[in-house]
């Protein structure tokens, strides 16, 4: 983390980054270990995304994720976060039934350790967003390609390429952004839209836009951490820059471990204990206790 800015990222500090040259960085995390690394690296926003359905649970879409799953993973991530703003996704059907249901679901995620929640939808979710915000739960909106609309869209496809007011149209997405701003969101995720539309939305709304597959015209960017780290083989969509190839590195390391175990070279003498040795490390701590 940058030692010049150790302060905790907050909702007001994200709002203050609108149109800033210092753009907002956001990544997903679903467990303590990865969240610890993201937090220490200085990521502005850590999202416990419902993408855990595809990344952690192995489903083809995010739709099977339950609120209880999001709560559990939010609790895990919250234990690691000291700097980043922690945001948790509201899963499919945990907020669409009624504003009252949405408030209750959002409250459970806040109690689990999140500082804000994110939900998908525009005009038709504006009242729900407003009700959540009224009870002092900050909300990030999500428009454009909305993964929970997988069946309506016929898959995850670029949105906003055509004019008109129908679902997924340019005019509808702009109207959704305006409605969310008026409802009180402090930021809007804009996913899977052309660069020109992302630029127009970013100019129209007074809250920061965070893009994913929406060009560099937004006020920030979010990616699934597993994608940008190269943890998943054979998945590299156009909008993802792979900053590492950790999947291959992990497979190589595990393969070397398997070989060493098979041929008896691990554990070596330096990995063993004798009856004369202390169970304390040189710093006096137990060698069986992890210290972060």
C-alpha positions in Angstrom: 0.0 0.0 0.0 1.2 3.5 -0.7 2.6 4.8 2.6 1.7 8.4 1.6 -2.0 7.5 1.7 -2.7 5.0 4.4 -6.2 6.4 5.2 -9.2 4.1 4.9 -11.0 4.7 1.6 -14.6 5.9 2.3 -17.7 6.6 0.4 -17.1 10.4 0.5 -13.5 9.9 -0.7 -14.8 7.9 -3.7 -17.3 10.6 -4.5 -14.5 13.2 -4.4 -12.7 11.3 -7.1 -15.3 12.2 -9.8 -13.4 13.5 -12.8 -10.1 13.2 -10.9 -6.8 12.4 -12.6 -6.4 9.8 -9.9 -8.8 7.2 -11.1 -10.5 4.6 -8.9 -9.2 1.1 -8.8 -11.4 -1.8 -7.9 -11.0 -5.6 -7.9 -13.0 -8.6 -6.6 -12.1 -10.8 -3.7 -14.0 -13.7 -2.1 -11.5 -14.9 0.6 -9.2 -13.6 3.3 -5.9 -14.3 1.6 -6.6 -12.6 -1.7 -8.3 -9.7 0.1 -5.3 -9.2 2.3 -3.0 -8.9 -0.8 -5.4 -6.5 -2.6 -5.7 -4.3 0.5 -2.0 -4.2 1.1 -1.4 -3.3 -2.6 -3.6 -0.3 -2.2 -6.8 -1.2 -4.2 -9.4 1.5 -3.6 -12.5 -0.8 -3.7 -12.7 -4.5 -3.0 -15.9 -6.0 -4.2 -17.3 -9.3 -2.9 -19.0 -9.9 -6.2 -21.7 -12.4 -7.1 -19.1 -13.5 -9.6 -18.2 -15.9 -6.8 -20.8 -18.1 -8.4 -18.6 -18.6 -11.5 -15.2 -18.1 -9.9 -15.6 -20.0 -6.6 -18.6 -22.2 -7.1 -18.1 -23.2 -10.7 -21.5 -22.2 -12.0 -22.0 -21.0 -15.6 -23.7 -17.8 -14.4 -24.1 -15.7 -11.2 -27.7 -16.6 -10.8 -27.4 -19.5 -8.3 -25.6 -17.4 -5.7 -27.6 -17.0 -2.4 -27.5 -14.1 0.0 -26.0 -16.5 2.6 -23.1 -17.1 0.3 -22.4 -13.4 -0.1 -22.6 -12.9 3.7 -20.1 -15.7 4.3 -17.6 -14.4 1.8 -18.0 -10.8 2.9 -17.2 -11.9 6.5 -14.0 -13.6 5.2 -12.9 -10.6 3.2 -13.8 -8.1 5.9 -11.2 -9.7 8.3 -8.4 -8.7 5.9 -9.5 -5.2 4.9 -7.8 -2.2 6.6 -7.5 0.3 3.7 -9.9 -0.5 0.9 -13.6 0.3 0.7 -15.4 -3.1 1.0 -18.5 -3.4 -1.1 -20.7 -6.5 -1.4 -23.0 -7.6 -4.2 -26.7 -8.2 -3.6 -27.3 -11.6 -5.4 -30.2 -12.4 -7.7 -33.6 -12.3 -6.0 -32.2 -10.9 -2.7 -33.5 -7.4 -3.5 -35.9 -7.5 -6.5 -39.0 -8.7 -4.6 -39.6 -5.5 -2.6 -37.7 -2.5 -1.2 -38.2 -4.0 2.3 -36.5 -7.2 1.2 -33.7 -5.2 -0.3 -33.1 -3.2 2.9 -33.0 -6.4 5.0 -30.6 -8.1 2.6 -28.4 -5.0 2.4 -28.4 -4.7 6.2 -27.1 -8.3 6.5 -24.2 -7.5 4.2 -23.3 -4.4 6.2 -23.4 -6.4 9.5 -21.1 -8.9 7.8 -18.5 -6.2 7.3 -19.3 -4.4 4.1 -19.3 -0.6 3.9 -21.6 -0.5 0.9 -23.6 -2.7 -1.4 -24.0 -3.0 -5.1 -27.0 -4.0 -7.1 -28.0 -4.3 -10.8 -30.6 -2.4 -12.6 -31.6 1.2 -13.5 -35.0 2.9 -13.6 -36.9 -0.1 -12.3 -34.6 -0.3 -9.3 -34.5 3.4 -8.5 -37.1 3.3 -5.8 -35.4 0.3 -4.1 -32.0 2.1 -4.3 -33.6 5.2 -2.7 -35.1 3.2 0.1 -31.8 1.5 0.9 -29.9 4.9 0.9 -32.6 6.4 3.2 -31.5 4.0 5.9 -27.9 5.1 5.5 -26.6 2.1 3.5 -24.4 3.4 0.6 -25.2 1.9 -2.8 -23.3 1.4 -6.0 -25.4 0.9 -9.1 -24.7 -1.4 -12.0 -25.9 -0.8 -15.6 -25.2 -1.9 -19.1 -24.3 -5.6 -19.3 -25.8 -6.9 -16.1 -24.9 -10.5 -15.5 -28.1 -11.2 -13.5 -30.0 -10.4 -16.7 -28.2 -13.3 -18.5 -31.3 -14.9 -19.9 -33.0 -11.7 -21.0 -29.8 -10.7 -22.9 -29.3 -14.2 -24.4 -25.9 -14.4 -22.7 -23.3 -11.8 -21.7 -23.3 -9.5 -24.7 -22.2 -5.9 -25.3 -25.1 -3.5 -24.6 -25.9 0.0 -25.8 -25.0 -0.4 -29.4 -28.5 0.5 -30.7 -30.8 3.5 -30.2 -34.3 3.4 -28.8 -35.7 2.9 -25.4 -35.8 -0.9 -25.2 -33.8 -3.0 -22.7 -30.1 -2.8 -23.5 -30.5 0.2 -25.8 -28.3 3.3 -25.6 -31.1 5.6 -24.5 -32.3 3.2 -21.9 -28.8 2.8 -20.3 -28.4 6.6 -20.2 -31.8 6.9 -18.5 -30.9 4.1 -16.1 -27.7 6.0 -15.1 -29.6 9.3 -14.5 -32.3 7.4 -12.4 -29.6 5.8 -10.3 -27.9 9.1 -9.6 -31.2 10.7 -8.6 -32.0 7.7 -6.4 -28.8 8.4 -4.4 -26.0 6.0 -5.5 -22.5 7.2 -4.8 -21.0 5.4 -7.9 -22.1 3.5 -10.9 -20.5 0.4 -12.5 -20.8 0.6 -16.3 -20.2 -2.8 -17.9 -19.9 -4.0 -21.5 -20.8 -0.8 -23.4 -19.1 1.0 -26.3 -16.5 3.7 -25.5 -18.7 6.5 -26.7 -21.6 5.6 -24.5 -19.3 5.2 -21.4 -18.0 8.7 -22.1 -21.5 10.1 -22.4 -22.7 8.5 -19.2 -19.6 9.7 -17.3 -20.1 13.2 -18.5 -23.8 13.3 -17.6 -23.8 11.9 -14.1 -22.2 13.7 -11.1 -21.1 10.5 -9.4 -18.0 8.4 -10.4 -18.4 5.8 -13.1 -16.4 2.5 -12.7 -16.0 0.7 -16.0 -15.5 -3.0 -16.9 -15.4 -3.5 -20.6 -16.4 0.1 -20.9 -13.2 1.8 -22.0 -10.9 4.3 -20.2 -13.6 7.0 -20.4 -14.9 6.1 -16.9 -13.7 7.5 -13.6 -12.3 4.1 -12.5 -12.0 0.5 -13.5 -13.0 -2.9 -12.0 -11.9 -6.4 -12.9 -12.4 -9.8 -11.5 -9.0 -10.3 -9.8 -8.7 -13.9 -11.0 -8.9 -12.7 -14.6 -6.2 -10.1 -14.4 -4.0 -12.4 -12.4 -4.3 -15.1 -15.1 -5.6 -17.7 -12.6 -8.2 -19.2 -15.0 -6.9 -20.9 -18.1 -8.4 -20.1 -21.6 -10.3 -17.0 -20.4 -9.0 -13.7 -21.7 -11.8 -11.4 -23.0 -10.8 -8.3 -24.8 -11.4 -6.0 -21.8 -9.1 -7.9 -19.5 -5.4 -7.2 -19.2 -3.6 -10.2 -17.7 -1.0 -8.7 -15.4 0.4 -12.1 -14.4 0.0 -15.8 -15.4 -0.4 -17.2 -11.9 -2.4 -20.1 -13.1 0.6 -21.5 -15.0 3.0 -20.6 -12.1 0.7 -22.5 -9.6 0.5 -25.5 -11.8 4.2 -25.6 -12.2 4.8 -25.3 -8.4 2.3 -28.0 -7.6 3.8 -30.3 -10.3 7.2 -29.8 -8.7 5.8 -30.6 -5.3 4.1 -33.8 -6.6 7.5 -34.9 -8.1 9.4 -34.1 -4.9 6.9 -36.1 -2.7 6.9 -39.0 -5.2 10.7 -39.3 -5.3 11.2 -38.6 -1.6 13.2 -35.4 -1.9 10.5 -33.5 0.1 10.6 -33.1 3.0 14.3 -32.6 3.2 16.3 -32.4 6.5 15.6 -28.6 6.8 11.9 -29.3 6.9 12.0 -31.9 9.7 12.1 -31.7 13.5 14.3 -33.8 15.8 13.7 -34.5 19.5 16.4 -32.0 20.4 14.9 -29.1 18.5 12.7 -26.4 19.9 9.2 -25.9 18.4 10.0 -22.2 18.5 11.1 -20.2 15.5 14.1 -17.8 15.8 11.7 -14.9 16.7 10.4 -16.9 19.6 7.0 -17.6 18.1 5.5 -21.0 17.6 6.4 -22.5 14.2 2.8 -23.7 13.8 1.1 -20.3 14.1 0.7 -18.1 11.1 1.6 -14.4 11.7 0.5 -11.9 9.0 
